[in-house]
Each structure stands twice: as structure tokens, then as C-alpha cells.
Amino acid sequence: MLLGSDPKTPYRQDVIYAPARETPITPLLDDFEFIENRQRWGYKFRFGLFDVSDHDMRLIAQAMHANSKLLAL
């Protein structure tokens, strides 16, 4: 049986929340691997979930002053 395939069993993922600060996205756009077109950077977010590389997660964590060890990056 696949995890979450039984309608009576909710599917959940483990989430780690780390203290962080708000940060603007614009200075990071040129360094993100998932941004295909800097002028249309928000397009990727229109269709739901997508993979974010470890590289991009580290950039986000550093920019937000989050503890990368706590996030296992």
C-alpha cells in the first residue's frame, strides 16, 4: 500500500520550522537555479509545487538568516 493511498489515512510530511527573517527575493533571482526567466520569475509559482535544489534552499536560508544546520542543509 502506498503512503497516503488509503483515504482514511491522511498523508503528512515532516516539517522543520526555523526562526528566520523576511528578505526581499529580487537580489536572489540571478542565483536561483529554478528561475528560467528573470523577467517572469513568478511564473513558476503559478502551478503549485516544484522541486527546489539544495543550492537554492541554502541561498534562501542564508538570505533569511535561518540556521542551516537546523534545516539539515
N, CA, C and O atoms as a GROMACS GRO file, in nm:
protein
  292
    1MET      N    1   0.085  -0.119   0.000
    1MET     CA    2   0.000   0.000   0.000
    1MET      C    3   0.089   0.124   0.000
    1MET      O    4   0.184   0.133   0.078
    2LEU      N    5   0.059   0.217  -0.085
    2LEU     CA    6   0.133   0.341  -0.091
    2LEU      C    7   0.093   0.433   0.024
    2LEU      O    8  -0.022   0.437   0.065
    3LEU      N    9   0.191   0.506   0.073
    3LEU     CA   10   0.164   0.601   0.180
    3LEU      C   11   0.063   0.703   0.131
    3LEU      O   12   0.083   0.768   0.028
    4GLY      N   13  -0.045   0.718   0.203
    4GLY     CA   14  -0.146   0.816   0.168
    4GLY      C   15  -0.249   0.764   0.068
    4GLY      O   16  -0.339   0.838   0.030
    5SER      N   17  -0.237   0.636   0.024
    5SER     CA   18  -0.332   0.585  -0.074
    5SER      C   19  -0.462   0.539  -0.010
    5SER      O   20  -0.564   0.529  -0.078
    6ASP      N   21  -0.460   0.512   0.120
    6ASP     CA   22  -0.583   0.477   0.192
    6ASP      C   23  -0.655   0.608   0.226
    6ASP      O   24  -0.598   0.692   0.295
    7PRO      N   25  -0.778   0.626   0.179
    7PRO     CA   26  -0.848   0.753   0.204
    7PRO      C   27  -0.872   0.784   0.352
    7PRO      O   28  -0.900   0.898   0.388
    8LYS      N   29  -0.861   0.682   0.437
    8LYS     CA   30  -0.881   0.703   0.581
    8LYS      C   31  -0.753   0.746   0.651
    8LYS      O   32  -0.756   0.788   0.766
    9THR      N   33  -0.638   0.736   0.582
    9THR     CA   34  -0.510   0.770   0.640
    9THR      C   35  -0.459   0.900   0.578
    9THR      O   36  -0.426   0.901   0.459
   10PRO      N   37  -0.453   1.008   0.654
   10PRO     CA   38  -0.404   1.134   0.597
   10PRO      C   39  -0.255   1.125   0.566
   10PRO      O   40  -0.180   1.058   0.637
   11TYR      N   41  -0.213   1.193   0.462
   11TYR     CA   42  -0.073   1.198   0.423
   11TYR      C   43  -0.013   1.327   0.479
   11TYR      O   44  -0.066   1.436   0.457
   12ARG      N   45   0.096   1.314   0.550
   12ARG     CA   46   0.163   1.430   0.607
   12ARG      C   47   0.313   1.418   0.585
   12ARG      O   48   0.366   1.307   0.577
   13GLN      N   49   0.379   1.530   0.577
   13GLN     CA   50   0.524   1.530   0.569
   13GLN      C   51   0.578   1.596   0.694
   13GLN      O   52   0.516   1.686   0.750
   14ASP      N   53   0.695   1.551   0.736
   14ASP     CA   54   0.761   1.615   0.849
   14ASP      C   55   0.810   1.753   0.806
   14ASP      O   56   0.866   1.768   0.697
   15VAL      N   57   0.788   1.852   0.891
   15VAL     CA   58   0.827   1.989   0.861
   15VAL      C   59   0.909   2.041   0.978
   15VAL      O   60   0.875   2.021   1.094
   16ILE      N   61   1.017   2.108   0.944
   16ILE     CA   62   1.100   2.173   1.046
   16ILE      C   63   1.087   2.323   1.026
   16ILE      O   64   1.116   2.375   0.917
   17TYR      N   65   1.045   2.392   1.129
   17TYR     CA   66   1.034   2.538   1.123
   17TYR      C   67   1.156   2.597   1.194
   17TYR      O   68   1.189   2.557   1.305
   18ALA      N   69   1.220   2.690   1.129
   18ALA     CA   70   1.338   2.754   1.186
   18ALA      C   71   1.311   2.904   1.195
   18ALA      O   72   1.248   2.962   1.106
   19PRO      N   73   1.357   2.966   1.302
   19PRO     CA   74   1.344   3.112   1.310
   19PRO      C   75   1.414   3.176   1.190
   19PRO      O   76   1.524   3.135   1.154
   20ALA      N   77   1.351   3.275   1.129
   20ALA     CA   78   1.408   3.340   1.011
   20ALA      C   79   1.355   3.482   1.000
   20ALA      O   80   1.260   3.520   1.068
   21ARG      N   81   1.417   3.559   0.913
   21ARG     CA   82   1.376   3.697   0.889
   21ARG      C   83   1.321   3.710   0.747
   21ARG      O   84   1.362   3.638   0.657
   22GLU      N   85   1.230   3.802   0.729
   22GLU     CA   86   1.184   3.834   0.593
   22GLU      C   87   1.300   3.890   0.515
   22GLU      O   88   1.386   3.959   0.569
   23THR      N   89   1.300   3.858   0.386
   23THR     CA   90   1.405   3.912   0.299
   23THR      C   91   1.348   3.932   0.159
   23THR      O   92   1.262   3.856   0.116
   24PRO      N   93   1.393   4.032   0.087
   24PRO     CA   94   1.345   4.052  -0.049
   24PRO      C   95   1.398   3.944  -0.143
   24PRO      O   96   1.511   3.897  -0.125
   25ILE      N   97   1.319   3.903  -0.241
   25ILE     CA   98   1.360   3.799  -0.334
   25ILE      C   99   1.442   3.853  -0.450
   25ILE      O  100   1.525   3.782  -0.506
   26THR      N  101   1.422   3.978  -0.486
   26THR     CA  102   1.485   4.036  -0.604
   26THR      C  103   1.638   4.018  -0.608
   26THR      O  104   1.690   3.982  -0.714
   27PRO      N  105   1.711   4.040  -0.500
   27PRO     CA  106   1.856   4.023  -0.507
   27PRO      C  107   1.899   3.877  -0.529
   27PRO      O  108   2.014   3.852  -0.567
   28LEU      N  109   1.810   3.782  -0.508
   28LEU     CA  110   1.845   3.640  -0.522
   28LEU      C  111   1.812   3.584  -0.660
   28LEU      O  112   1.858   3.474  -0.693
   29LEU      N  113   1.735   3.653  -0.738
   29LEU     CA  114   1.683   3.599  -0.864
   29LEU      C  115   1.791   3.548  -0.959
   29LEU      O  116   1.772   3.444  -1.022
   30ASP      N  117   1.902   3.617  -0.970
   30ASP     CA  118   2.008   3.575  -1.063
   30ASP      C  119   2.080   3.448  -1.016
   30ASP      O  120   2.145   3.381  -1.096
   31ASP      N  121   2.069   3.415  -0.889
   31ASP     CA  122   2.141   3.299  -0.835
   31ASP      C  123   2.056   3.173  -0.823
   31ASP      O  124   2.111   3.065  -0.805
   32PHE      N  125   1.925   3.186  -0.831
   32PHE     CA  126   1.838   3.069  -0.820
   32PHE      C  127   1.848   2.980  -0.943
   32PHE      O  128   1.850   3.029  -1.055
   33GLU      N  129   1.855   2.849  -0.920
   33GLU     CA  130   1.858   2.753  -1.031
   33GLU      C  131   1.718   2.733  -1.091
   33GLU      O  132   1.707   2.700  -1.209
   34PHE      N  133   1.612   2.754  -1.013
   34PHE     CA  134   1.478   2.728  -1.064
   34PHE      C  135   1.419   2.843  -1.145
   34PHE      O  136   1.313   2.827  -1.206
   35ILE      N  137   1.484   2.957  -1.148
   35ILE     CA  138   1.437   3.072  -1.225
   35ILE      C  139   1.486   3.056  -1.369
   35ILE      O  140   1.606   3.059  -1.395
   36GLU      N  141   1.393   3.041  -1.461
   36GLU     CA  142   1.428   3.024  -1.602
   36GLU      C  143   1.435   3.157  -1.676
   36GLU      O  144   1.514   3.173  -1.769
   37ASN      N  145   1.353   3.252  -1.634
   37ASN     CA  146   1.348   3.383  -1.698
   37ASN      C  147   1.332   3.488  -1.589
   37ASN      O  148   1.227   3.496  -1.525
   38ARG      N  149   1.434   3.567  -1.568
   38ARG     CA  150   1.432   3.666  -1.457
   38ARG      C  151   1.314   3.761  -1.467
   38ARG      O  152   1.260   3.803  -1.364
   39GLN      N  153   1.272   3.796  -1.587
   39GLN     CA  154   1.162   3.889  -1.605
   39GLN      C  155   1.029   3.827  -1.565
   39GLN      O  156   0.935   3.899  -1.530
   40ARG      N  157   1.020   3.694  -1.570
   40ARG     CA  158   0.896   3.624  -1.536
   40ARG      C  159   0.918   3.525  -1.421
   40ARG      O  160   0.869   3.412  -1.424
   41TRP      N  161   0.993   3.569  -1.321
   41TRP     CA  162   1.032   3.478  -1.213
   41TRP      C  163   0.913   3.421  -1.137
   41TRP      O  164   0.924   3.311  -1.082
   42GLY      N  165   0.802   3.490  -1.130
   42GLY     CA  166   0.686   3.443  -1.056
   42GLY      C  167   0.606   3.334  -1.127
   42GLY      O  168   0.520   3.270  -1.066
   43TYR      N  169   0.634   3.314  -1.255
   43TYR     CA  170   0.559   3.216  -1.336
   43TYR      C  171   0.564   3.076  -1.275
   43TYR      O  172   0.464   3.005  -1.274
   44LYS      N  173   0.678   3.036  -1.227
   44LYS     CA  174   0.697   2.902  -1.171
   44LYS      C  175   0.601   2.874  -1.054
   44LYS      O  176   0.560   2.760  -1.034
   45PHE      N  177   0.566   2.976  -0.980
   45PHE     CA  178   0.481   2.961  -0.862
   45PHE      C  179   0.332   2.945  -0.896
   45PHE      O  180   0.252   2.912  -0.809
   46ARG      N  181   0.296   2.968  -1.020
   46ARG     CA  182   0.154   2.965  -1.059
   46ARG      C  183   0.097   2.823  -1.064
   46ARG      O  184  -0.025   2.806  -1.059
   47PHE      N  185   0.183   2.723  -1.073
   47PHE     CA  186   0.134   2.588  -1.097
   47PHE      C  187   0.156   2.494  -0.979
   47PHE      O  188   0.162   2.373  -0.998
   48GLY      N  189   0.168   2.548  -0.860
   48GLY     CA  190   0.177   2.464  -0.741
   48GLY      C  191   0.320   2.428  -0.703
   48GLY      O  192   0.410   2.511  -0.711
   49LEU      N  193   0.338   2.304  -0.662
   49LEU     CA  194   0.466   2.259  -0.609
   49LEU      C  195   0.568   2.233  -0.719
   49LEU      O  196   0.534   2.193  -0.830
   50PHE      N  197   0.694   2.258  -0.687
   50PHE     CA  198   0.804   2.224  -0.776
   50PHE      C  199   0.928   2.198  -0.691
   50PHE      O  200   0.935   2.242  -0.576
   51ASP      N  201   1.025   2.128  -0.747
   51ASP     CA  202   1.147   2.095  -0.674
   51ASP      C  203   1.234   2.219  -0.659
   51ASP      O  204   1.249   2.299  -0.752
   52VAL      N  205   1.291   2.232  -0.541
   52VAL     CA  206   1.388   2.339  -0.514
   52VAL      C  207   1.518   2.269  -0.477
   52VAL      O  208   1.520   2.187  -0.385
   53SER      N  209   1.625   2.300  -0.546
   53SER     CA  210   1.754   2.234  -0.524
   53SER      C  211   1.811   2.270  -0.387
   53SER      O  212   1.772   2.370  -0.326
   54ASP      N  213   1.904   2.188  -0.341
   54ASP     CA  214   1.974   2.218  -0.215
   54ASP      C  215   2.046   2.353  -0.226
   54ASP      O  216   2.050   2.430  -0.130
   55HIS      N  217   2.102   2.381  -0.343
   55HIS     CA  218   2.170   2.509  -0.366
   55HIS      C  219   2.075   2.626  -0.339
   55HIS      O  220   2.110   2.720  -0.268
   56ASP      N  221   1.956   2.619  -0.398
   56ASP     CA  222   1.859   2.728  -0.379
   56ASP      C  223   1.809   2.735  -0.236
   56ASP      O  224   1.787   2.844  -0.184
   57MET      N  225   1.790   2.620  -0.172
   57MET     CA  226   1.747   2.620  -0.031
   57MET      C  227   1.853   2.686   0.058
   57MET      O  228   1.819   2.760   0.150
   58ARG      N  229   1.980   2.659   0.029
   58ARG     CA  230   2.088   2.723   0.107
   58ARG      C  231   2.087   2.874   0.086
   58ARG      O  232   2.105   2.950   0.181
   59LEU      N  233   2.067   2.918  -0.038
   59LEU     CA  234   2.059   3.062  -0.066
   59LEU      C  235   1.946   3.128   0.013
   59LEU      O  236   1.965   3.234   0.073
   60ILE      N  237   1.831   3.065   0.012
   60ILE     CA  238   1.716   3.118   0.084
   60ILE      C  239   1.743   3.123   0.233
   60ILE      O  240   1.716   3.223   0.299
   61ALA      N  241   1.797   3.014   0.287
   61ALA     CA  242   1.826   3.007   0.431
   61ALA      C  243   1.928   3.114   0.471
   61ALA      O  244   1.911   3.179   0.574
   62GLN      N  245   2.033   3.133   0.390
   62GLN     CA  246   2.133   3.235   0.422
   62GLN      C  247   2.073   3.375   0.417
   62GLN      O  248   2.097   3.457   0.505
   63ALA      N  249   1.994   3.401   0.314
   63ALA     CA  250   1.933   3.534   0.299
   63ALA      C  251   1.837   3.564   0.414
   63ALA      O  252   1.824   3.680   0.455
   64MET      N  253   1.770   3.461   0.466
   64MET     CA  254   1.672   3.480   0.573
   64MET      C  255   1.734   3.463   0.712
   64MET      O  256   1.664   3.470   0.813
   65HIS      N  257   1.866   3.442   0.716
   65HIS     CA  258   1.938   3.424   0.842
   65HIS      C  259   1.880   3.307   0.923
   65HIS      O  260   1.869   3.314   1.045
   66ALA      N  261   1.845   3.200   0.852
   66ALA     CA  262   1.794   3.079   0.917
   66ALA      C  263   1.914   2.988   0.948
   66ALA      O  264   2.016   2.994   0.881
   67ASN      N  265   1.898   2.906   1.049
   67ASN     CA  266   2.004   2.813   1.090
   67ASN      C  267   2.006   2.695   0.993
   67ASN      O  268   1.918   2.608   1.000
   68SER      N  269   2.105   2.691   0.904
   68SER     CA  270   2.112   2.585   0.803
   68SER      C  271   2.138   2.448   0.866
   68SER      O  272   2.100   2.347   0.809
   69LYS      N  273   2.202   2.444   0.982
   69LYS     CA  274   2.224   2.315   1.049
   69LYS      C  275   2.091   2.259   1.100
   69LYS      O  276   2.067   2.138   1.090
   70LEU      N  277   2.006   2.344   1.152
   70LEU     CA  278   1.875   2.302   1.196
   70LEU      C  279   1.792   2.250   1.079
   70LEU      O  280   1.712   2.158   1.095
   71LEU      N  281   1.812   2.310   0.962
   71LEU     CA  282   1.738   2.270   0.843
   71LEU      C  283   1.805   2.153   0.771
   71LEU      O  284   1.754   2.106   0.669
   72ALA      N  285   1.918   2.105   0.822
   72ALA     CA  286   1.994   1.993   0.763
   72ALA      C  287   2.035   2.023   0.619
   72ALA      O  288   2.022   1.938   0.532
   73LEU      N  289   2.085   2.144   0.595
   73LEU     CA  290   2.132   2.181   0.460
   73LEU      C  291   2.282   2.171   0.452
   73LEU      O  292   2.341   2.198   0.348
   0.00000   0.00000   0.00000
